[in-house]
Amino acid sequence: MIIRKIEPTISAKRKRVAAYARVSMESESMANSLNAQKDHFQKLIESNSEWEFAGIYAEM
């Protein structure tokens, strides 16, 4: 009996992941909230070895 190992044909690319951050009012405290959201999402995405950080879309 001959055993032949078949390698997967699908590449194990990391998923590109982006985040969306938003605040609904323009004020200094809301700007801090937006920065906190952006920092949180970037750290979250970068902490997952299966994800590639693709950026953040943010609006105020």
N, CA, C, O and CB atoms as a CASP TS submission, in Angstrom:
PFRMAT TS
TARGET T0000
AUTHOR 0000-0000-0000
METHOD Language model
MODEL 1
PARENT N/A
ATOM      1  N   MET     1       0.841  -1.169   0.000  1.00  0.00           N
ATOM      2  CA  MET     1       0.000   0.000   0.000  1.00  0.00           C
ATOM      3  C   MET     1       0.892   1.240   0.000  1.00  0.00           C
ATOM      4  O   MET     1       1.835   1.335   0.786  1.00  0.00           O
ATOM      5  CB  MET     1      -0.960  -0.006   1.216  1.00  0.00           C
ATOM      6  N   ILE     2       0.589   2.187  -0.883  1.00  0.00           N
ATOM      7  CA  ILE     2       1.339   3.439  -0.967  1.00  0.00           C
ATOM      8  C   ILE     2       0.483   4.550  -0.352  1.00  0.00           C
ATOM      9  O   ILE     2      -0.687   4.721  -0.695  1.00  0.00           O
ATOM     10  CB  ILE     2       1.726   3.777  -2.457  1.00  0.00           C
ATOM     11  N   ILE     3       1.098   5.294   0.558  1.00  0.00           N
ATOM     12  CA  ILE     3       0.400   6.411   1.193  1.00  0.00           C
ATOM     13  C   ILE     3       0.999   7.697   0.647  1.00  0.00           C
ATOM     14  O   ILE     3       2.214   7.891   0.659  1.00  0.00           O
ATOM     15  CB  ILE     3       0.510   6.352   2.761  1.00  0.00           C
ATOM     16  N   ARG     4       0.132   8.560   0.173  1.00  0.00           N
ATOM     17  CA  ARG     4       0.589   9.840  -0.358  1.00  0.00           C
ATOM     18  C   ARG     4      -0.109  10.967   0.393  1.00  0.00           C
ATOM     19  O   ARG     4      -1.336  11.009   0.476  1.00  0.00           O
ATOM     20  CB  ARG     4       0.317   9.941  -1.886  1.00  0.00           C
ATOM     21  N   LYS     5       0.681  11.869   0.930  1.00  0.00           N
ATOM     22  CA  LYS     5       0.129  12.999   1.673  1.00  0.00           C
ATOM     23  C   LYS     5      -0.276  14.085   0.676  1.00  0.00           C
ATOM     24  O   LYS     5       0.505  14.474  -0.192  1.00  0.00           O
ATOM     25  CB  LYS     5       1.161  13.550   2.717  1.00  0.00           C
ATOM     26  N   ILE     6      -1.508  14.561   0.819  1.00  0.00           N
ATOM     27  CA  ILE     6      -2.013  15.619  -0.056  1.00  0.00           C
ATOM     28  C   ILE     6      -2.012  16.921   0.733  1.00  0.00           C
ATOM     29  O   ILE     6      -2.671  17.041   1.766  1.00  0.00           O
ATOM     30  CB  ILE     6      -3.450  15.284  -0.596  1.00  0.00           C
ATOM     31  N   GLU     7      -1.267  17.883   0.232  1.00  0.00           N
ATOM     32  CA  GLU     7      -1.185  19.182   0.893  1.00  0.00           C
ATOM     33  C   GLU     7      -2.403  20.020   0.512  1.00  0.00           C
ATOM     34  O   GLU     7      -2.925  19.900  -0.597  1.00  0.00           O
ATOM     35  CB  GLU     7       0.133  19.917   0.512  1.00  0.00           C
ATOM     36  N   PRO     8      -2.854  20.870   1.437  1.00  0.00           N
ATOM     37  CA  PRO     8      -4.006  21.722   1.122  1.00  0.00           C
ATOM     38  C   PRO     8      -3.658  22.712   0.009  1.00  0.00           C
ATOM     39  O   PRO     8      -2.527  23.188  -0.084  1.00  0.00           O
ATOM     40  CB  PRO     8      -4.477  22.482   2.381  1.00  0.00           C
ATOM     41  N   THR     9      -4.646  23.010  -0.830  1.00  0.00           N
ATOM     42  CA  THR     9      -4.428  23.950  -1.928  1.00  0.00           C
ATOM     43  C   THR     9      -4.823  25.374  -1.539  1.00  0.00           C
ATOM     44  O   THR     9      -4.473  26.324  -2.240  1.00  0.00           O
ATOM     45  CB  THR     9      -5.214  23.510  -3.158  1.00  0.00           C
ATOM     46  N   ILE    10      -5.531  25.526  -0.456  1.00  0.00           N
ATOM     47  CA  ILE    10      -5.931  26.850   0.011  1.00  0.00           C
ATOM     48  C   ILE    10      -4.799  27.434   0.844  1.00  0.00           C
ATOM     49  O   ILE    10      -4.312  26.803   1.782  1.00  0.00           O
ATOM     50  CB  ILE    10      -7.254  26.784   0.835  1.00  0.00           C
ATOM     51  N   SER    11      -4.388  28.651   0.488  1.00  0.00           N
ATOM     52  CA  SER    11      -3.308  29.266   1.253  1.00  0.00           C
ATOM     53  C   SER    11      -3.842  29.737   2.608  1.00  0.00           C
ATOM     54  O   SER    11      -5.021  30.055   2.758  1.00  0.00           O
ATOM     55  CB  SER    11      -2.683  30.452   0.469  1.00  0.00           C
ATOM     56  N   ALA    12      -2.959  29.770   3.564  1.00  0.00           N
ATOM     57  CA  ALA    12      -3.346  30.154   4.926  1.00  0.00           C
ATOM     58  C   ALA    12      -3.084  31.641   5.134  1.00  0.00           C
ATOM     59  O   ALA    12      -2.405  32.027   6.085  1.00  0.00           O
ATOM     60  CB  ALA    12      -2.573  29.314   5.981  1.00  0.00           C
ATOM     61  N   LYS    13      -3.621  32.478   4.246  1.00  0.00           N
ATOM     62  CA  LYS    13      -3.433  33.914   4.380  1.00  0.00           C
ATOM     63  C   LYS    13      -4.199  34.432   5.586  1.00  0.00           C
ATOM     64  O   LYS    13      -5.255  33.917   5.954  1.00  0.00           O
ATOM     65  CB  LYS    13      -3.881  34.641   3.105  1.00  0.00           C
ATOM     66  N   ARG    14      -3.639  35.453   6.177  1.00  0.00           N
ATOM     67  CA  ARG    14      -4.335  36.114   7.279  1.00  0.00           C
ATOM     68  C   ARG    14      -5.448  36.974   6.703  1.00  0.00           C
ATOM     69  O   ARG    14      -5.316  37.529   5.612  1.00  0.00           O
ATOM     70  CB  ARG    14      -3.354  36.972   8.135  1.00  0.00           C
ATOM     71  N   LYS    15      -6.537  37.081   7.438  1.00  0.00           N
ATOM     72  CA  LYS    15      -7.645  37.929   7.015  1.00  0.00           C
ATOM     73  C   LYS    15      -7.297  39.381   7.271  1.00  0.00           C
ATOM     74  O   LYS    15      -6.774  39.722   8.332  1.00  0.00           O
ATOM     75  CB  LYS    15      -8.947  37.547   7.744  1.00  0.00           C
ATOM     76  N   ARG    16      -7.585  40.231   6.310  1.00  0.00           N
ATOM     77  CA  ARG    16      -7.393  41.667   6.489  1.00  0.00           C
ATOM     78  C   ARG    16      -8.622  42.199   7.211  1.00  0.00           C
ATOM     79  O   ARG    16      -9.749  42.029   6.745  1.00  0.00           O
ATOM     80  CB  ARG    16      -7.168  42.404   5.113  1.00  0.00           C
ATOM     81  N   VAL    17      -8.399  42.841   8.348  1.00  0.00           N
ATOM     82  CA  VAL    17      -9.496  43.305   9.189  1.00  0.00           C
ATOM     83  C   VAL    17      -9.345  44.807   9.426  1.00  0.00           C
ATOM     84  O   VAL    17      -8.263  45.300   9.744  1.00  0.00           O
ATOM     85  CB  VAL    17      -9.529  42.531  10.540  1.00  0.00           C
ATOM     86  N   ALA    18     -10.464  45.520   9.261  1.00  0.00           N
ATOM     87  CA  ALA    18     -10.502  46.954   9.526  1.00  0.00           C
ATOM     88  C   ALA    18     -11.573  47.217  10.585  1.00  0.00           C
ATOM     89  O   ALA    18     -12.434  46.374  10.837  1.00  0.00           O
ATOM     90  CB  ALA    18     -10.787  47.768   8.214  1.00  0.00           C
ATOM     91  N   ALA    19     -11.507  48.383  11.189  1.00  0.00           N
ATOM     92  CA  ALA    19     -12.489  48.749  12.218  1.00  0.00           C
ATOM     93  C   ALA    19     -13.189  50.041  11.820  1.00  0.00           C
ATOM     94  O   ALA    19     -12.670  50.832  11.034  1.00  0.00           O
ATOM     95  CB  ALA    19     -11.809  48.906  13.608  1.00  0.00           C
ATOM     96  N   TYR    20     -14.359  50.233  12.372  1.00  0.00           N
ATOM     97  CA  TYR    20     -15.139  51.455  12.180  1.00  0.00           C
ATOM     98  C   TYR    20     -15.385  52.054  13.552  1.00  0.00           C
ATOM     99  O   TYR    20     -15.949  51.394  14.425  1.00  0.00           O
ATOM    100  CB  TYR    20     -16.493  51.174  11.426  1.00  0.00           C
ATOM    101  N   ALA    21     -14.971  53.291  13.750  1.00  0.00           N
ATOM    102  CA  ALA    21     -15.164  53.978  15.029  1.00  0.00           C
ATOM    103  C   ALA    21     -15.940  55.262  14.764  1.00  0.00           C
ATOM    104  O   ALA    21     -15.721  55.935  13.757  1.00  0.00           O
ATOM    105  CB  ALA    21     -13.791  54.281  15.733  1.00  0.00           C
ATOM    106  N   ARG    22     -16.856  55.599  15.686  1.00  0.00           N
ATOM    107  CA  ARG    22     -17.691  56.769  15.465  1.00  0.00           C
ATOM    108  C   ARG    22     -18.143  57.358  16.786  1.00  0.00           C
ATOM    109  O   ARG    22     -18.410  56.636  17.747  1.00  0.00           O
ATOM    110  CB  ARG    22     -18.899  56.414  14.603  1.00  0.00           C
ATOM    111  N   VAL    23     -18.224  58.665  16.819  1.00  0.00           N
ATOM    112  CA  VAL    23     -18.888  59.369  17.917  1.00  0.00           C
ATOM    113  C   VAL    23     -19.896  60.317  17.283  1.00  0.00           C
ATOM    114  O   VAL    23     -19.700  60.772  16.156  1.00  0.00           O
ATOM    115  CB  VAL    23     -17.855  60.146  18.836  1.00  0.00           C
ATOM    116  N   SER    24     -20.969  60.615  18.000  1.00  0.00           N
ATOM    117  CA  SER    24     -22.054  61.373  17.393  1.00  0.00           C
ATOM    118  C   SER    24     -22.037  62.862  17.712  1.00  0.00           C
ATOM    119  O   SER    24     -22.818  63.621  17.139  1.00  0.00           O
ATOM    120  CB  SER    24     -23.347  60.802  17.825  1.00  0.00           C
ATOM    121  N   MET    25     -21.163  63.291  18.613  1.00  0.00           N
ATOM    122  CA  MET    25     -21.124  64.712  18.966  1.00  0.00           C
ATOM    123  C   MET    25     -19.681  65.211  18.893  1.00  0.00           C
ATOM    124  O   MET    25     -18.742  64.479  19.206  1.00  0.00           O
ATOM    125  CB  MET    25     -21.720  64.950  20.388  1.00  0.00           C
ATOM    126  N   GLU    26     -19.524  66.449  18.483  1.00  0.00           N
ATOM    127  CA  GLU    26     -18.191  67.040  18.417  1.00  0.00           C
ATOM    128  C   GLU    26     -17.893  67.789  19.708  1.00  0.00           C
ATOM    129  O   GLU    26     -18.435  68.869  19.945  1.00  0.00           O
ATOM    130  CB  GLU    26     -18.069  67.986  17.202  1.00  0.00           C
ATOM    131  N   SER    27     -17.055  67.231  20.519  1.00  0.00           N
ATOM    132  CA  SER    27     -16.582  67.887  21.740  1.00  0.00           C
ATOM    133  C   SER    27     -15.249  67.258  22.104  1.00  0.00           C
ATOM    134  O   SER    27     -14.874  66.220  21.559  1.00  0.00           O
ATOM    135  CB  SER    27     -17.620  67.751  22.919  1.00  0.00           C
ATOM    136  N   GLU    28     -14.540  67.887  23.022  1.00  0.00           N
ATOM    137  CA  GLU    28     -13.225  67.365  23.396  1.00  0.00           C
ATOM    138  C   GLU    28     -13.340  65.975  24.016  1.00  0.00           C
ATOM    139  O   GLU    28     -12.518  65.100  23.742  1.00  0.00           O
ATOM    140  CB  GLU    28     -12.531  68.321  24.373  1.00  0.00           C
ATOM    141  N   SER    29     -14.364  65.772  24.855  1.00  0.00           N
ATOM    142  CA  SER    29     -14.511  64.451  25.481  1.00  0.00           C
ATOM    143  C   SER    29     -14.852  63.385  24.443  1.00  0.00           C
ATOM    144  O   SER    29     -14.427  62.236  24.567  1.00  0.00           O
ATOM    145  CB  SER    29     -15.596  64.491  26.568  1.00  0.00           C
ATOM    146  N   MET    30     -15.617  63.764  23.425  1.00  0.00           N
ATOM    147  CA  MET    30     -15.948  62.806  22.367  1.00  0.00           C
ATOM    148  C   MET    30     -14.711  62.499  21.521  1.00  0.00           C
ATOM    149  O   MET    30     -14.544  61.370  21.060  1.00  0.00           O
ATOM    150  CB  MET    30     -17.088  63.353  21.474  1.00  0.00           C
ATOM    151  N   ALA    31     -13.852  63.482  21.315  1.00  0.00           N
ATOM    152  CA  ALA    31     -12.605  63.236  20.577  1.00  0.00           C
ATOM    153  C   ALA    31     -11.747  62.234  21.333  1.00  0.00           C
ATOM    154  O   ALA    31     -11.119  61.366  20.727  1.00  0.00           O
ATOM    155  CB  ALA    31     -11.822  64.556  20.353  1.00  0.00           C
ATOM    156  N   ASN    32     -11.720  62.356  22.660  1.00  0.00           N
ATOM    157  CA  ASN    32     -10.982  61.373  23.470  1.00  0.00           C
ATOM    158  C   ASN    32     -11.605  59.996  23.335  1.00  0.00           C
ATOM    159  O   ASN    32     -10.894  58.992  23.285  1.00  0.00           O
ATOM    160  CB  ASN    32     -10.954  61.796  24.951  1.00  0.00           C
ATOM    161  N   SER    33     -12.946  59.944  23.276  1.00  0.00           N
ATOM    162  CA  SER    33     -13.646  58.674  23.103  1.00  0.00           C
ATOM    163  C   SER    33     -13.289  58.049  21.763  1.00  0.00           C
ATOM    164  O   SER    33     -13.070  56.841  21.673  1.00  0.00           O
ATOM    165  CB  SER    33     -15.167  58.874  23.211  1.00  0.00           C
ATOM    166  N   LEU    34     -13.231  58.868  20.730  1.00  0.00           N
ATOM    167  CA  LEU    34     -12.877  58.356  19.404  1.00  0.00           C
ATOM    168  C   LEU    34     -11.463  57.792  19.413  1.00  0.00           C
ATOM    169  O   LEU    34     -11.221  56.715  18.868  1.00  0.00           O
ATOM    170  CB  LEU    34     -13.001  59.466  18.341  1.00  0.00           C
ATOM    171  N   ASN    35     -10.535  58.506  20.024  1.00  0.00           N
ATOM    172  CA  ASN    35      -9.157  58.002  20.121  1.00  0.00           C
ATOM    173  C   ASN    35      -9.091  56.708  20.918  1.00  0.00           C
ATOM    174  O   ASN    35      -8.333  55.802  20.571  1.00  0.00           O
ATOM    175  CB  ASN    35      -8.249  59.052  20.766  1.00  0.00           C
ATOM    176  N   ALA    36      -9.877  56.617  21.979  1.00  0.00           N
ATOM    177  CA  ALA    36      -9.907  55.389  22.784  1.00  0.00           C
ATOM    178  C   ALA    36     -10.442  54.215  21.960  1.00  0.00           C
ATOM    179  O   ALA    36      -9.918  53.104  22.043  1.00  0.00           O
ATOM    180  CB  ALA    36     -10.775  55.591  24.049  1.00  0.00           C
ATOM    181  N   GLN    37     -11.484  54.465  21.168  1.00  0.00           N
ATOM    182  CA  GLN    37     -12.031  53.408  20.310  1.00  0.00           C
ATOM    183  C   GLN    37     -10.994  52.948  19.294  1.00  0.00           C
ATOM    184  O   GLN    37     -10.801  51.749  19.093  1.00  0.00           O
ATOM    185  CB  GLN    37     -13.298  53.898  19.586  1.00  0.00           C
ATOM    186  N   LYS    38     -10.321  53.916  18.650  1.00  0.00           N
ATOM    187  CA  LYS    38      -9.325  53.577  17.642  1.00  0.00           C
ATOM    188  C   LYS    38      -8.188  52.766  18.250  1.00  0.00           C
ATOM    189  O   LYS    38      -7.752  51.776  17.662  1.00  0.00           O
ATOM    190  CB  LYS    38      -8.778  54.843  16.987  1.00  0.00           C
ATOM    191  N   ASP    39      -7.704  53.173  19.415  1.00  0.00           N
ATOM    192  CA  ASP    39      -6.635  52.426  20.093  1.00  0.00           C
ATOM    193  C   ASP    39      -7.085  51.013  20.432  1.00  0.00           C
ATOM    194  O   ASP    39      -6.355  50.047  20.212  1.00  0.00           O
ATOM    195  CB  ASP    39      -6.195  53.156  21.372  1.00  0.00           C
ATOM    196  N   HIS    40      -8.298  50.903  20.970  1.00  0.00           N
ATOM    197  CA  HIS    40      -8.832  49.590  21.363  1.00  0.00           C
ATOM    198  C   HIS    40      -8.912  48.647  20.167  1.00  0.00           C
ATOM    199  O   HIS    40      -8.434  47.514  20.226  1.00  0.00           O
ATOM    200  CB  HIS    40     -10.223  49.744  22.002  1.00  0.00           C
ATOM    201  N   PHE    41      -9.525  49.125  19.072  1.00  0.00           N
ATOM    202  CA  PHE    41      -9.703  48.253  17.915  1.00  0.00           C
ATOM    203  C   PHE    41      -8.377  47.875  17.274  1.00  0.00           C
ATOM    204  O   PHE    41      -8.211  46.737  16.834  1.00  0.00           O
ATOM    205  CB  PHE    41     -10.592  48.922  16.890  1.00  0.00           C
ATOM    206  N   GLN    42      -7.438  48.795  17.212  1.00  0.00           N
ATOM    207  CA  GLN    42      -6.143  48.471  16.625  1.00  0.00           C
ATOM    208  C   GLN    42      -5.438  47.397  17.458  1.00  0.00           C
ATOM    209  O   GLN    42      -4.892  46.444  16.904  1.00  0.00           O
ATOM    210  CB  GLN    42      -5.264  49.737  16.518  1.00  0.00           C
ATOM    211  N   LYS    43      -5.449  47.548  18.779  1.00  0.00           N
ATOM    212  CA  LYS    43      -4.813  46.549  19.641  1.00  0.00           C
ATOM    213  C   LYS    43      -5.512  45.198  19.530  1.00  0.00           C
ATOM    214  O   LYS    43      -4.861  44.154  19.503  1.00  0.00           O
ATOM    215  CB  LYS    43      -4.818  47.021  21.098  1.00  0.00           C
ATOM    216  N   LEU    44      -6.842  45.227  19.466  1.00  0.00           N
ATOM    217  CA  LEU    44      -7.617  43.988  19.350  1.00  0.00           C
ATOM    218  C   LEU    44      -7.263  43.243  18.067  1.00  0.00           C
ATOM    219  O   LEU    44      -7.009  42.039  18.089  1.00  0.00           O
ATOM    220  CB  LEU    44      -9.124  44.290  19.387  1.00  0.00           C
ATOM    221  N   ILE    45      -7.249  43.963  16.956  1.00  0.00           N
ATOM    222  CA  ILE    45      -6.947  43.330  15.668  1.00  0.00           C
ATOM    223  C   ILE    45      -5.513  42.822  15.637  1.00  0.00           C
ATOM    224  O   ILE    45      -5.263  41.701  15.194  1.00  0.00           O
ATOM    225  CB  ILE    45      -7.181  44.317  14.514  1.00  0.00           C
ATOM    226  N   GLU    46      -4.573  43.630  16.103  1.00  0.00           N
ATOM    227  CA  GLU    46      -3.159  43.226  16.061  1.00  0.00           C
ATOM    228  C   GLU    46      -2.836  42.097  17.022  1.00  0.00           C
ATOM    229  O   GLU    46      -1.810  41.435  16.863  1.00  0.00           O
ATOM    230  CB  GLU    46      -2.278  44.407  16.372  1.00  0.00           C
ATOM    231  N   SER    47      -3.688  41.856  18.021  1.00  0.00           N
ATOM    232  CA  SER    47      -3.432  40.773  18.973  1.00  0.00           C
ATOM    233  C   SER    47      -3.843  39.401  18.434  1.00  0.00           C
ATOM    234  O   SER    47      -3.495  38.374  19.018  1.00  0.00           O
ATOM    235  CB  SER    47      -4.165  41.048  20.270  1.00  0.00           C
ATOM    236  N   ASN    48      -4.579  39.383  17.327  1.00  0.00           N
ATOM    237  CA  ASN    48      -5.016  38.125  16.733  1.00  0.00           C
ATOM    238  C   ASN    48      -4.056  37.751  15.608  1.00  0.00           C
ATOM    239  O   ASN    48      -3.950  38.470  14.614  1.00  0.00           O
ATOM    240  CB  ASN    48      -6.479  38.232  16.205  1.00  0.00           C
ATOM    241  N   SER    49      -3.367  36.645  15.761  1.00  0.00           N
ATOM    242  CA  SER    49      -2.350  36.242  14.783  1.00  0.00           C
ATOM    243  C   SER    49      -2.951  35.845  13.433  1.00  0.00           C
ATOM    244  O   SER    49      -2.221  35.740  12.447  1.00  0.00           O
ATOM    245  CB  SER    49      -1.537  35.085  15.333  1.00  0.00           C
ATOM    246  N   GLU    50      -4.258  35.625  13.373  1.00  0.00           N
ATOM    247  CA  GLU    50      -4.905  35.256  12.113  1.00  0.00           C
ATOM    248  C   GLU    50      -5.395  36.475  11.344  1.00  0.00           C
ATOM    249  O   GLU    50      -5.909  36.338  10.233  1.00  0.00           O
ATOM    250  CB  GLU    50      -6.067  34.317  12.378  1.00  0.00           C
ATOM    251  N   TRP    51      -5.243  37.670  11.921  1.00  0.00           N
ATOM    252  CA  TRP    51      -5.717  38.902  11.297  1.00  0.00           C
ATOM    253  C   TRP    51      -4.555  39.801  10.921  1.00  0.00           C
ATOM    254  O   TRP    51      -3.515  39.810  11.581  1.00  0.00           O
ATOM    255  CB  TRP    51      -6.671  39.641  12.229  1.00  0.00           C
ATOM    256  N   GLU    52      -4.745  40.549   9.862  1.00  0.00           N
ATOM    257  CA  GLU    52      -3.807  41.587   9.441  1.00  0.00           C
ATOM    258  C   GLU    52      -4.526  42.927   9.554  1.00  0.00           C
ATOM    259  O   GLU    52      -5.601  43.104   8.983  1.00  0.00           O
ATOM    260  CB  GLU    52      -3.283  41.337   7.975  1.00  0.00           C
ATOM    261  N   PHE    53      -3.945  43.861  10.280  1.00  0.00           N
ATOM    262  CA  PHE    53      -4.576  45.157  10.494  1.00  0.00           C
ATOM    263  C   PHE    53      -4.631  45.916   9.168  1.00  0.00           C
ATOM    264  O   PHE    53      -3.596  46.176   8.554  1.00  0.00           O
ATOM    265  CB  PHE    53      -3.810  45.978  11.570  1.00  0.00           C
ATOM    266  N   ALA    54      -5.861  46.275   8.723  1.00  0.00           N
ATOM    267  CA  ALA    54      -6.039  46.954   7.442  1.00  0.00           C
ATOM    268  C   ALA    54      -6.362  48.430   7.613  1.00  0.00           C
ATOM    269  O   ALA    54      -6.433  49.163   6.627  1.00  0.00           O
ATOM    270  CB  ALA    54      -7.133  46.282   6.647  1.00  0.00           C
ATOM    271  N   GLY    55      -6.558  48.874   8.839  1.00  0.00           N
ATOM    272  CA  GLY    55      -6.812  50.283   9.068  1.00  0.00           C
ATOM    273  C   GLY    55      -8.094  50.530   9.852  1.00  0.00           C
ATOM    274  O   GLY    55      -8.801  49.601  10.242  1.00  0.00           O
ATOM    275  N   ILE    56      -8.368  51.808  10.068  1.00  0.00           N
ATOM    276  CA  ILE    56      -9.560  52.206  10.813  1.00  0.00           C
ATOM    277  C   ILE    56     -10.259  53.318  10.046  1.00  0.00           C
ATOM    278  O   ILE    56      -9.629  54.286   9.620  1.00  0.00           O
ATOM    279  CB  ILE    56      -9.198  52.667  12.263  1.00  0.00           C
ATOM    280  N   TYR    57     -11.553  53.170   9.878  1.00  0.00           N
ATOM    281  CA  TYR    57     -12.378  54.242   9.338  1.00  0.00           C
ATOM    282  C   TYR    57     -13.027  54.907  10.537  1.00  0.00           C
ATOM    283  O   TYR    57     -13.726  54.249  11.308  1.00  0.00           O
ATOM    284  CB  TYR    57     -13.455  53.709   8.296  1.00  0.00           C
ATOM    285  N   ALA    58     -12.808  56.190  10.703  1.00  0.00           N
ATOM    286  CA  ALA    58     -13.353  56.901  11.872  1.00  0.00           C
ATOM    287  C   ALA    58     -14.049  58.160  11.417  1.00  0.00           C
ATOM    288  O   ALA    58     -13.582  58.858  10.518  1.00  0.00           O
ATOM    289  CB  ALA    58     -12.240  57.243  12.895  1.00  0.00           C
ATOM    290  N   GLU    59     -15.180  58.444  12.053  1.00  0.00           N
ATOM    291  CA  GLU    59     -15.878  59.689  11.769  1.00  0.00           C
ATOM    292  C   GLU    59     -16.423  60.285  13.037  1.00  0.00           C
ATOM    293  O   GLU    59     -16.686  59.596  14.021  1.00  0.00           O
ATOM    294  CB  GLU    59     -16.998  59.469  10.769  1.00  0.00           C
ATOM    295  N   MET    60     -16.583  61.583  12.982  1.00  0.00           N
ATOM    296  CA  MET    60     -17.055  62.319  14.140  1.00  0.00           C
ATOM    297  C   MET    60     -18.244  63.146  13.762  1.00  0.00           C
ATOM    298  O   MET    60     -18.800  63.851  14.605  1.00  0.00           O
ATOM    299  CB  MET    60     -15.961  63.197  14.720  1.00  0.00           C
TER
END
